[in-house]
Amino acid sequence: MPAIPTLCLLALLQPQPAQPPAGAPTPPAAPAAAQPAPEEPLPDFSRASVIERLRFEASRVLPLARCPDTQRFLLATSFLDFPGDRAIWQHKAKGLALTPGEYDGLPKDEREGFVERAISETDYFYTKYGSPLAYARPLQIACDAAGGEGSLQGKRILDFGYGGVGHLRLLAMLGAHTVGVDVDPVLRAIYAWPGDTGPVPGASFFDRQMPEGSVALVTGRFPAEPAAATAVGTGFDLILSKNTLKNGYINPEQPVDKRMLVDLGVPNDVFVKELASRLNTGGYLLIYNLSPAQNPEKYIPWADGRCPFPRDMLEAAGLEVVKFDENDDAAARALGRALMWDRGEHPMDLEKDLFALYTLCRKKEPGRSHP
């Protein structure tokens, strides 16, 4: 089936102009602008719902999406449910986060140090990591690698370090079965309400009804903790990690506070073999990292977005390396402009402070040697 025209999809997200009453005279055509059109005003999201904000962002990112599944991923923002405001109880010193029911069940002498934290609908979708639609670019890469149309329906997708449920729900609306794993206890508490996980009805587009998908979330250090390793499961068609598996987080070139690092809990080669073992033959591993410029005066680990695993380590685990530390700066900056990272109170200099690298691997057939 040919790709859905982007302009047709975009029209569904754009507000339509009011129509003049019947019989009204046709207004004169506007004169041609002598000067370039001024930059579009920055929307006031304080008066918009979180779903309206996501739909607005989707309309801006949509022209960058070539693959039909990536386009539908963005369009599915129109089918998101309003989660409602909620609250959790957090003990930062102990690294704990509880639902209200869990907090109420604590003995009174164990409640000391917990602080109630309000979770708005914006917090629910954006958490502290920004728009879930930033996943549109890595999904485009995965979609292109898998052959375009139909690359997501019925597929199992694992996100290592998922950081927020928004993109997982959008993928589930396309018929994917998604699993997110993260060590952050706050995410477990935020997404513990009925309907946050489990079956997700497929979105109904003008050309097709998507099958039912699902969302499952796992809290723990995968694969070091047996419970997390078991809960994640196997048989994935795509394993994705965005902004988590960075060389600077795992193999820092200078001493840094361990709280700034990602502790895999196992040696790097063991971790890679575990990922590969969870992939179906022909499935893909995609490590996609956005990074700022390195600070020449004080090393920042998150600025080193290179793949933390050498090519030969990936190949030894049974993976065919399709792309290794591929430069994706131009596409990332286009995404940044679409999501308005270069505007607002803290604008980013996209050309000087946004860089992207990705590594894409495919699981080889058993017994097949690397070419």
Steps between C-alpha positions, in 0.01 A plus 500: 500500500640843415585741778223728618570848361656713770295806408180299539608387846612848595161642408338281766705668772479859382213721619262582218402861420146609570276498190313820399120486517312404186461789258778707654719684248836345425772695681775649285819303467776605737782689331829320456733556793789724421701369795555145626226381732583562867585203716194317631414625850590262777177339623385565855480142623389616844147529362508177299438143609791261481328315213466826306868566556596155375277536195658836422847350525391207285385737225845658496693172503276325246663650187827336610346152508525291183396159628122442535545346845698802618227726363234298681707512819464878488135495396418268789539798736137577412392174664685541829288499814522768766657324798385756755711660768634270769748498787779282633697492824876534458793450738797642308765409758398133487424500127142384557173594333159367599143522380249653745373152584849373572577802716175462695595139566828593669524498878499857628858480622617414144332798335752754622696660218239439232368805316187505289572597140230608257518342153326702232390367163800678350729320748335173399597534133815714515653391835845665527616384158291714267261418221429133425489603133880524501476126434375576149855516363631168638172338396555633147844334495357171627211521253735557207717206606201266535361582158249776563129420503373261765820494701326548838168313496513193722868553578662484843705806591726546804616846610797494736480811719153600378468812719129556427198307380379734223687353203429145620126569501518655153680192370247274670220686319665383178474137610848462651562320828736724692713439808683779679769435760650766728659522844317820601250419780310822429388363163360188666295714740374739230382221271338275757138606434248271322531538124860623504619155395339197341298479178471817291226533234628555149452842343246536221642688203312598188657215302519223762426382851815415693505181708516503877843556652630501854732675745701330775739683732784343697686670785845369579852458369482284191653245464690506832188452714337162432146630556549776242667262255205260525234772479650653183458176308630399158400489135545865412498634145654833604706596803533875525694723736502878474737720702580224750771278351760774455873440509535784749249341735655153488868556412571857623836636392543692825398434863147623568235464767358148470150645520557643151574158353297202381586188700419199283574268791685253274806522274439671167539181296251316721250783457534494120456121490186534713354755261581283200348194666169685538479583129327287240712404201490799266404733783674833553689670780504879471704723732412864433664783692448876498781689670614856573847634429767383744604750765877556458536607863295236679432160344130416464430132431173554314685697230673180379224335300712238331395137521652359821555158346775437240407362162672168564306459828172545314605253230615244757148506646353393165410845370568633153605864528302696239606846618754587767507847657323639195477879499138620517557867584296644212191289572527562875519876449199492269314315776622757753363784290168320459473448875613860559804413709660814360228723642342587835663603826809281455558473125756253373757593238424201282800541272752527783342300779305208353668192357367154420655159447334164452604138474273251328550123519308204365494156659653245267370151434654240731829373361534783250843661512553871462578591137 
